[in-house]
């Protein structure tokens, strides 16, 4: 099939994009188009107006912003994958990006688009939620910043206001200690949508004690799930295998696990526990392998 007819606009500024969205009741934003274009081709989506933000300079770029790395929403995933600041400051995002689709889709897909789409299986939202990042959304009335807990409402559902535009993502940058990170997922084939995914980042002191810990689970729940209880329980421990298992079991049991034609809730819960344990152990081992004097 072919897409139904639509109007097309390519604004140069955020303000112009927001004005276009506010002026049309049936406008959709397009940046990479990796989700929207196939939906339009199958006529599952029929926007009257496409607002192309791919050339808005304000939505591009990666830079340090205080204690966070700020990434413009229209920044290509492949750019972030190769960016030295991501490699140095966001090891967890660097581990996750190779799992996002295929190289050709990462050349077109954007970080903000992945977050705005809010697919439960998406890797970038999981990393953002696990690290406790934030999302900036703008409308014609102005900009606001929100947490991932408030932003992700469910599968393909966000708190983006009517005629709103995701403009920036802020990923916290950890400083101090030996930092390790790991990302893993289970899918039918490499680069397919995950059935379950897990992400972890830890910071250890010179004696191997956990100074800071972040762990999250994706694809198994309606929105990415940060395991705050497990994180609190593991901080101050040496992240021994028994510590990890004991902290994760109640955290995974408390999750609202999805069931669909691809996997049962029991399977997803079991795999979520296994993957969360693996990523924490891998992150711990990576941190321990680093020279504490570095």
N, C-alpha and C positions, 0 to 999 in steps of 0.2 A: 504494500500500500504506500501511498504518498501522503505527506502532511496536508491537512486542510489549509486553505489560504490564510495568510496572516500579514500584518504590517510589520515593518522592521525599522528600528532606530538604533543608532550607535552614538550615544552621548560621549562627551569628552570629560565630564566632571561628575562627581558624586551628586552634587546638587541637581544637575540636569537629569541624571538617571532617576533620582527620587521624584522629581517633578513629573517625569513621564509615567512613572508607576502610579503616582497619585491621580493623574488625569485619566487613567483608563481602568475600568473595573475588571478587565480581563487581560492584564499584561503579565508577562512572565519574564524573569531575568534569565539571560543566557550568558555563560562565560566559556566553559569548556564544552558544554552540551553533551557530555557523555551519558547522561541519564535522560535529559529532556528530549534530545533529538530522536532517539529510538522510540520514545513514547509518542512523539508527534507523528512519526512515520507509521505507527500502528494505530494512530488516531485515538490513543488513550488520553492524550492531552491535545487540546485545541485552543491555544491562546490566540486572542485577536491581535496582540502586539508582542513582539519579542524586543526586549531592551538589552542590547549587546553591550556588556561592561568590560569586554576583554581589552579595550584600549584606553581605559580610564587610568591615567598615570598614578593617581592617588591610591589606587587599589593594588598596586604592584610593590614588590620589594620586601626585603628581610633585613631587619635592623635591631640592635640592642635598644631596649627602652627601659632603663632602670634595672629592675630585677627580673625582667622578662624579655623574651624574644618576640618582637612584633612582626607579624606576617600579613601582608595585604591579602585581602580575600581572593583577588584574581591572580595571585601568584601561582604559576604552574607547579604541579607536583614534581615534575622532573627538575625544575629549578631548585626547589627545596632539597630534593634528593642529592644534588651535587654541591649544595652551598656550604662553604667552609664554616659559617656560623652555626648552621644546623649540626654539622658533624662535631663541632667543639662544644656547643652549649646545650644541645638537645639530643643526647644520645638515644633516648627512647624513640623520638620521632625518626631519627636516622635509621633505627632498626626496623621500624614499621613501614616506612615508605616503599621498600621493595616488594611488600606484600600487596600493595594497592594495584589492582588490575594487572595490566601488561605495560611494557615500556611505551608502546604507541598511545595507550590511553592516558598514561601519566604525562605525556608530552602535551596533551590537550586539557586534561582535567585540572581543576584548581583546588586549593586547600579550602577556600571558603565555600565553594560549591559542594564539596563533600560534607562539610558541616551543615550547610543550609538544607541539604537533601535529607539528612538525618536517617540514613539507612542503618538499622541496628547492627548490620555486619560490617559497616565501614570502619576502616582502621584509624583514620585521622581523628574522628570524633572520640574514639576510645582513648587515644593518647592525650588529647586535650582534657578529657574528663579525668583521667588517671592522675595527671599532673596538677589538676586544679586550675586550669586555664580559664580564660574568659573570652567572650564574643562581643564585639561592638556592632550594633545595628543602627542604621540611620534611616530617618524618614524626612519628609519635607519640613517637619517641625524641629528636627535636631537629632543628636546622637545620644545613645545610651549604651552602657556596658553591663553585661549580665554574666552570671556564672553558668556553667554547663548544667548544673542541677535545675536551674530555673529555665534554661533554654530548651533542653530536650524533653519533650512531653510524651513521646511514644514513637512507634515506627512511622517514619516520614512526617512527623509532627513536631513543630517547634513553636516557640513563643514569639517568633518574628511578627511584628505588627502588620496590619494591612498596609500595603504599599511600602513595606520596609525592605532594607537592603543590608545584608551582612557585609561589613566593610573591612574588619580587621580581626585577627586572632592574636591573643597574647598567651604564650606558653611560658610558665615560670622557669627561670634558669637557676639551677642549684649551684651554690658556691660552698666550698669547704668539704673536706673528707674525700675519700676514695669512692668514686661513683661508678656503678655498673648498671647496665640496662639490658632488658631482653624482651622480645616480642615473639609470640608463637600463635599459630592458628591451625585449625583442622578444617579442610574443605574436600570436596569430591575430587577436584583436580587443582593443580597449582594455578593460582590467580583467580579461581572461582570465588564466589561469595562464601565466606566462612560459615561453618555451623557453630563454632565456638572459637573465640580468640581471647588472649590474655596478654597483659602488658605489665611490666614491673620495672621500677628504678629504685636503687638503694644508694645510700651514702654511708660509708663505714669510717670510723676513726682509725688511728694508727694501730689500735689493739684489736680491731675487727668487730667492735661494737657498733650496732646500727644507730646512726645519728638521725636518719630520716628514711622513710620508706613510703613508696607509692605502688599500689597494685590495683588493677582493674580487670573486669571481664566484659567482653563484648559478644555480639551475635546471639548469645543465649538469652538475653533479656531485651525488653522492648526499647530500652535506651542504654547507652554505655553505663556500666555500674562500677563506681569507685568503692573499694572495700575498706571503708574508713575504720571499722572495728578491728579488722586484721592489722591495718597499718598502725593503729595505736598499740595493739598488743605486741607487735614485733619491734617497735622502737625501744631501744635500750637493751635488746637481746643480742646474741651473737649470730642470730639467724641460723641456728642449727636446724637440721631436718625436722626434729621433733617440735621445735618452736613454730616452724612454718606450718606443719600439718595441724597442730593444735589451734593456731590462730585462724587458719583458712576454713576449717570444717564448719564452724558455726556461721561464718560470713557467707559461705556458699549456700548453706541450708536456708538462709534468710532471703535469698534472692527469688524474685518472681520470674521463673523460667518459662520461656516460650515453648510451644509445641506446634509443629507444622508437618507437612508431608515429607520433609527432609530428615527430621530427627525428633525423637520423643523427648519429653521433659526429663525423664530419668537419664537418658543418654547425655543430654546437654549438661545436666547437673554433674554427672560423673566426670565428663570431660573437662568441664570448667574447673573442678577441683584439681584434676591432674595437671592441666595447663598452668593454672595459677601457681601451683607448687613448683612446676618446672621453671617458669620464668623467674620466680623469686630465687631459686637455687642458682640459676644461670647468672642472674644479676649479681648475686652475692659472690659467686666464684670469680666473676670478672673484676669486681671491686677488690677482692682479696689479692688478685694477681698483680695489682698495680702497686708501684713503689710508694709507700706512705710518705716518703720525702719529696715526691714529685709535686 
